[in-house]
Amino acid sequence: MSNLLKGNKYEWEIVIGLEIHAQVKSNSKLFSNSSTAFGSKPNSQVSLVDAAMPGMLPVINSYCVEQAIKTGIGLNAEINNYSVFDRKNYFYADLPQGYQISQYKFPIVGEGKVSIDFKDGSSKDIRIVRLHLEQDAGKSLHDQNPTKTYVDLNRSGVALMEIVSEPDIRSAEEAGLYISKIRSILMYLDTCDGNMQEGSLRADVNISVRRPGEEYGTRCEIKNLNSIKFIKQAINYEAKRQIEILEEGGIIEQNTLLFNTNSGKTRPMRSKEEAHDYRYFPDPDLLPLEIDQKVIDKLVKSIPELPDERKRKYVEEYNLSNYDASVLTADKSVSDFFDRVINSDNLLKDSAKIVVNWITSELFSLLKENNIEIAHSPISPEHLGRMVKLIKEDIISGKIAKDVLIEMFESKAGPEIIIEKKGLRQLTNTNEIENIVDEVLQENKKMVEQYLSGKDKLLGFFVGQSMKKSKGKANPKILNDILKIKLSKKN
């Protein structure tokens, strides 16, 4: 499938690189022991270091370093034994030092790659340039007073991992898949909670357009996007904006942009800076970070099963499609839920596709409708597994199972209790089903005549009427067989 965009005159290719800012999952900040808890009272988690009081010196948080190394391993990246913290100089009201402690030429993690999967079963590698550690800035609050801006420094000094990709992404869809994959890896590793609503994961998008085969165009950077939906909207709008300018004979100015989620448009924030504008130099208060290879080897052994490994297992052991396996492994809590369903009964390993369908369609729908995460699902994995087994054993039909699932969601009861209490056990007695079919055919003689005259589609009508009369409990296969036999005898 082509990713080319059609302008009024030419076809254009979008070129996208992403800088993902992932907050390190740790109890304290990168260079101080202040808490990182979200939602606390403004300026209640600010040490003298975070507030840049004179004479205060940063002390590296070794746990944050380990979290960055683990993330690098999960991104199939090179871990650098030697890295340097630099001062990145710029002046914002919410940056009390007047500089940010970051990394530039010598990051803690070097080149890596991740693979993204498409619905058609194909995949694509996105190269990663580096992952570096840096401290977050504070937050300027513009909506507290009509004439003043307030500053909350709770976020100041929180550890961030900036994951920078090569410009390998060619569409908004690919960008969404890439961010979802990075988020998934981080959550499997437990190095970031992945909560985009709280700002734990956000991205800057570098975007340009070019005619296919030409050199890269001038790029613009869209800052601080914390929703995959908005990232995709921003990319599509900005690409079309640049194409219109170029086709009218204009030039693209290299700007840093903001995306207005209400209007769906980008707007200039400032001229785009280059590295030399920040006057990077090694931070004199921090020694270079030298990591023993034994430490790295130990962390390699602690890495859990990651999305690609689980996906491979689902495809090879459970015969799931590449796409179904990708959907399951995109979110660790979904994958964990699926594993618990399958492991609740070994017989379900042969019914993995059925389990996937019940999770990703019916259960997802109920959870979304009630704004509940799957980790807090009222339906336990064991109960869902027993329900699927009851369908396989012809105790209940798929149609009845949908009603059972809703009741399980509301009452948290097991499927067997609900089936017995409500008399939902599937009707498999052929004599009883024959009696129901006889009644339906007797009550619809004209329809029978039309069926016999060649209107074969009326079979569905008879099935529907019979199911209605059985209150949805007749076994569909047995019912269909009996109907066909009885109708054939009337010829």
PyMOL commands that set and color helices and strands:
alter all, ss='L'
color gray80, all
select helices_A, chain A and resi 62-74+172-189+228-247+275-278+293-302+307-318+322-329+332-343+346-369+374-376+381-392+398-411+415-422+430-443+445-452+456-469+476-489
alter helices_A, ss='H'
color red, helices_A
select strands_A, chain A and resi 5-6+11-23+82-83+86-89+99-102+112-117+123-135+139-141+150-152+159-165+201-210+220-225+255-260+265-271+281-282+289-290
alter strands_A, ss='S'
color yellow, strands_A
deselect
rebuild
show_as cartoon
